[in-house]
Amino acid sequence: MPETLDLPVIDPAEIARVGFVDQLVDPSLDLFEEIERLKREKNAVLLAHYYQEGDIQDIADYIGDSLGLAREAEKTDADIIVFAGVHFMAETAKILNPTKTVLLPDLHAGCSLADSCPPDAFAAFRAEHPDHIVISYINCSAAIKAQTDIICTSSNAEHIVRQIPADQPIIFAPDRNLGRWLIKETGRDMVLWQGACIVHEIFSEQELVRLKVRHPNAPVLAHPECEEAVLRHADHVGSTSSIRRFAAESNAEAFIVATESGILHQMQKDNPGKTFIAAPPDNGCACNDCPHMKLNTLEKLYLCMKHEAPELHMDEQIRLAALKPIERMLEMSEGVS
């Protein structure tokens, strides 16, 4: 008979506060099978962002960018929403589904961009521009959404900005790089909050140019959160879904991709005969992973579903205030994919 594993006792209070550690899982378990079983038994849906590790993407019920995930969260009839992403994404699911249980495998899975926009400082910033409408990128906290008029994603941001009357001043938050790109694309003058994503700011223009020299026929695909110095070399700028779609529709055989490396997993599955090269960061490291996204693991996901913790809770006043700009986004995004 196999030996009995002496696993540590799990403290429910600690689980609810921060989540799990991988070492608590019996290594003999088939986690793919166990997660599928738990989804069936608990009527749970697993939503995953493109930046999650490949195993989590493969077990997810839906994989997408922020716009797609918001749409899926809005229409699901599951009792439990398990969000394999970061904190603001799980918050969005809870904002749209106040009566459902929303779980996040690791409550420490935050977002550098969201953290770069503290609510009190942003409230003071807004007060300096009282006649401005506020458009906020979905990569922000619920407290920032509650101070916002319209939420956008990288998929629909240009579409939404173009719908605002030309004489209406705009504050765009929190990502300055996405804001600069929108100004260039739409011709609208906007006041920008100076936030940024650590992953997308770390790409090196110099290294990218060297990579282009080595792969002259490879189009460069970049996310608009990248700095302008990188975007100027891009053949296509778009959201993760847009980048994925461009690669599938292109006749090119190789691509240089300037966004978080998790997207390469789906791109390779979509196009097994094509080559995808991750754009190099400017830090001497061979990786360009989001450290927050990668806090979620298959083991934490299994334990999260098994114990239905950690669960995301939200102040109802903030939830209601944050719901309005999300609903406006969804209404204004008809036809955007």
C-alpha positions in Angstrom: 0.0 0.0 0.0 1.2 3.5 -0.6 2.5 5.5 2.3 0.1 8.0 3.9 1.3 11.6 3.4 1.5 13.6 6.6 0.1 16.9 5.3 -0.2 20.0 7.5 -3.5 21.0 9.0 -5.1 23.9 7.0 -6.3 26.8 9.0 -9.5 28.1 7.4 -9.0 31.6 8.7 -5.5 31.9 7.2 -6.9 30.5 3.9 -9.6 33.1 3.8 -7.0 35.9 4.5 -4.3 35.1 1.9 -4.8 31.8 0.2 -2.8 28.6 -0.1 0.7 27.4 -0.6 1.5 24.7 -3.1 3.1 22.4 -0.6 -0.3 21.5 0.9 -1.3 19.4 -2.1 -0.9 15.6 -2.3 1.5 15.2 -5.2 -0.2 12.0 -6.4 -3.4 13.8 -7.3 -4.3 14.4 -10.9 -5.1 18.1 -10.5 -6.7 18.4 -13.9 -9.2 15.7 -13.1 -9.8 17.0 -9.6 -10.4 20.6 -10.8 -12.9 19.3 -13.5 -14.7 17.3 -10.8 -14.9 20.3 -8.5 -16.3 22.5 -11.3 -19.1 20.0 -11.9 -19.9 19.4 -8.3 -19.9 23.1 -7.3 -21.4 24.5 -10.5 -18.2 26.6 -10.8 -16.8 28.4 -13.8 -13.1 29.0 -14.2 -12.1 32.2 -15.9 -8.5 32.7 -16.8 -6.5 35.6 -18.3 -4.0 35.0 -21.1 -1.1 35.8 -18.8 -1.7 32.7 -16.6 0.6 29.7 -16.8 -0.2 27.2 -19.6 -1.7 24.5 -17.3 -4.3 27.0 -15.9 -5.2 28.2 -19.4 -5.7 24.6 -20.5 -8.1 23.8 -17.6 -10.1 27.1 -17.9 -13.6 27.3 -19.2 -12.9 30.6 -20.7 -9.6 32.3 -21.6 -9.5 36.0 -22.6 -8.5 39.5 -22.2 -10.1 42.0 -19.8 -13.0 42.8 -22.1 -13.8 39.2 -22.8 -13.5 38.2 -19.1 -15.8 41.0 -18.1 -18.4 39.8 -20.6 -18.1 36.2 -19.4 -18.4 37.3 -15.8 -21.6 39.3 -16.6 -23.4 36.4 -18.3 -22.4 33.3 -16.3 -25.0 31.3 -14.5 -22.4 29.5 -12.3 -22.8 29.7 -8.6 -19.1 30.1 -8.1 -16.7 32.2 -10.2 -13.1 31.2 -9.9 -10.8 33.9 -11.3 -7.4 32.9 -12.4 -6.0 36.4 -12.8 -5.3 39.3 -10.5 -7.2 41.0 -7.8 -8.9 43.8 -9.9 -10.2 41.1 -12.3 -11.9 39.2 -9.5 -13.2 42.5 -8.2 -14.8 43.1 -11.6 -16.5 39.7 -11.5 -17.9 40.5 -8.0 -19.1 43.9 -9.0 -21.1 42.3 -11.8 -22.2 39.3 -9.6 -22.9 40.4 -6.0 -24.8 37.3 -5.1 -22.2 34.8 -6.4 -19.1 33.5 -4.7 -16.0 34.9 -6.3 -12.7 33.1 -5.6 -9.1 34.1 -6.3 -6.5 31.4 -5.8 -4.0 33.9 -4.3 -5.2 37.2 -2.8 -1.7 38.6 -3.1 -2.0 38.5 -6.9 -2.2 42.2 -7.4 -1.3 44.5 -10.2 1.5 47.1 -10.4 -0.6 49.3 -12.7 -3.6 49.3 -10.3 -1.2 49.9 -7.4 0.2 53.0 -9.2 -3.2 54.8 -8.7 -4.0 55.2 -5.0 -7.7 56.2 -4.5 -7.0 59.3 -2.3 -4.4 60.7 -4.6 -6.7 60.1 -7.6 -9.6 61.8 -5.9 -7.4 64.9 -5.4 -6.3 64.7 -9.1 -9.9 64.6 -10.2 -10.7 67.6 -8.1 -8.1 69.6 -10.0 -10.1 68.9 -13.2 -13.8 69.2 -12.2 -15.1 69.6 -15.8 -13.4 66.4 -17.1 -15.1 63.1 -17.7 -13.0 60.2 -16.3 -12.2 57.1 -18.5 -10.3 54.5 -16.6 -8.6 51.4 -17.9 -10.1 48.3 -16.3 -6.7 47.5 -14.8 -7.5 49.6 -11.7 -9.0 48.9 -8.3 -12.7 48.9 -7.5 -12.1 52.2 -5.5 -10.8 53.8 -8.7 -13.7 52.4 -10.8 -16.1 54.0 -8.2 -14.6 57.4 -9.1 -14.8 56.8 -12.9 -17.4 57.7 -15.5 -16.6 55.0 -18.1 -14.3 51.9 -17.8 -12.4 50.7 -20.9 -10.1 47.9 -21.9 -7.3 47.9 -24.4 -9.7 46.2 -26.8 -12.4 48.9 -26.7 -10.5 52.0 -25.4 -10.2 53.7 -28.8 -13.8 52.9 -29.7 -15.0 54.5 -26.4 -12.8 57.6 -26.6 -14.1 58.3 -30.1 -17.7 58.3 -28.8 -17.0 61.2 -26.3 -18.1 64.6 -27.7 -15.1 66.6 -29.0 -15.7 69.5 -26.6 -15.8 67.2 -23.5 -12.4 67.2 -21.7 -11.2 63.8 -20.6 -9.0 62.4 -17.8 -7.6 59.0 -18.7 -6.3 56.7 -16.0 -4.2 54.9 -14.8 -1.9 53.8 -17.7 0.0 56.7 -19.2 1.3 54.6 -22.1 -2.1 53.4 -23.2 -3.3 57.0 -22.8 -0.5 58.4 -25.0 -1.3 55.8 -27.7 -4.9 56.7 -27.6 -4.1 60.4 -28.0 -2.0 59.5 -31.0 -4.7 57.3 -32.5 -7.7 59.5 -31.9 -6.3 63.0 -31.9 -8.0 63.7 -28.6 -6.1 65.7 -26.0 -6.5 64.0 -22.6 -5.1 64.6 -19.1 -3.2 61.5 -18.2 -2.7 59.9 -14.8 1.0 58.8 -14.6 0.6 55.1 -13.9 2.3 52.2 -15.6 2.6 48.4 -15.8 6.0 47.1 -14.7 6.0 44.3 -17.3 5.1 46.4 -20.3 7.5 49.2 -19.3 10.5 46.8 -19.1 10.8 46.0 -22.8 14.0 47.3 -24.3 13.9 49.2 -27.6 17.6 48.5 -28.2 17.1 44.7 -27.7 14.0 44.8 -29.8 15.8 46.4 -32.7 18.6 43.8 -32.5 15.9 41.1 -32.5 14.3 42.6 -35.6 17.7 42.6 -37.4 18.0 38.8 -36.7 14.4 38.2 -37.7 13.7 40.7 -40.5 10.5 39.0 -41.7 8.9 38.7 -38.3 6.2 41.3 -37.6 6.4 43.0 -34.2 3.1 42.7 -32.2 2.9 45.0 -29.2 0.4 45.8 -26.4 -0.4 49.5 -26.1 0.7 49.5 -22.5 4.3 49.4 -23.8 6.3 52.6 -24.0 6.2 54.7 -27.1 9.8 53.8 -28.0 8.8 50.2 -28.3 5.4 50.9 -30.0 7.1 52.9 -32.8 8.7 49.6 -34.0 5.4 47.6 -33.9 3.7 46.3 -37.0 0.5 45.8 -35.0 -0.5 47.4 -31.7 -3.5 45.9 -29.9 -5.0 44.0 -26.9 -4.0 40.5 -26.1 -7.0 39.2 -28.1 -6.1 41.4 -31.0 -2.5 40.3 -31.0 -3.7 36.6 -30.9 -6.1 37.3 -33.8 -3.5 39.1 -35.9 -1.0 36.2 -35.6 -3.7 33.7 -36.7 -4.7 35.7 -39.7 -1.2 36.7 -40.9 0.7 34.8 -43.5 4.0 35.4 -41.6 5.8 32.4 -40.2 7.4 34.1 -37.2 6.4 37.0 -34.9 8.1 39.1 -32.2 5.6 39.6 -29.3 5.9 42.5 -26.9 3.6 41.7 -24.1 3.4 39.3 -21.1 4.8 35.9 -22.2 1.7 34.0 -21.1 -0.1 34.9 -24.4 2.5 32.8 -26.3 0.9 29.6 -25.0 -2.4 30.3 -26.8 -0.7 31.7 -29.9 1.4 28.5 -30.3 -1.7 26.4 -29.8 -3.6 28.4 -32.5 -0.6 28.3 -34.9 1.5 25.1 -34.3 3.5 25.8 -37.5 4.5 29.3 -36.6 7.3 30.7 -34.4 6.7 33.2 -31.6 9.6 35.1 -30.1 9.2 37.0 -26.8 10.5 40.5 -27.0 13.4 40.9 -24.5 13.1 43.0 -21.4 15.7 45.6 -20.3 16.8 43.9 -17.1 19.3 41.2 -18.0 16.6 38.5 -17.5 15.4 36.1 -20.2 11.8 36.5 -19.0 9.0 39.0 -19.3 6.4 37.4 -16.9 4.1 39.3 -14.6 5.1 38.3 -11.1 1.5 38.9 -9.9 -0.2 36.8 -12.5 2.2 34.0 -11.9 1.4 33.8 -8.2 -1.6 31.6 -9.2 -0.7 28.0 -9.7 -2.6 24.8 -10.5 -2.1 23.7 -6.9 -3.5 26.9 -5.4 -6.4 26.7 -7.9 -7.3 23.2 -6.8 -7.2 24.1 -3.1 -9.1 27.3 -3.7 -11.9 25.4 -5.3 -11.9 22.6 -2.8 -12.2 24.9 0.2 -14.0 27.8 -1.5 -11.5 30.2 -0.2 -10.1 32.8 -0.3 -13.3 34.5 -1.3 -13.4 38.1 -2.5 -15.7 40.4 -0.6 -16.5 44.1 -1.4 -18.2 47.1 0.3 -21.6 47.4 -1.3 -21.4 51.2 -1.7 -18.1 50.9 -3.6 -19.6 48.0 -5.7 -22.6 50.0 -6.8 -20.5 53.0 -7.7 -18.1 50.9 -9.6 -20.9 49.0 -11.4 -22.1 52.1 -13.3 -18.9 52.8 -15.4 -18.6 49.0 -16.1 -22.1 48.9 -17.4 -21.4 52.0 -19.5 -18.4 50.3 -21.0 -20.4 47.2 -21.9 -23.1 49.3 -23.5 -20.6 51.3 -25.5 -18.7 48.2 -26.6 -21.3 46.6 -28.8 -19.5 45.2 -31.9 -16.0 45.3 -30.4 -14.2 42.0 -30.3 
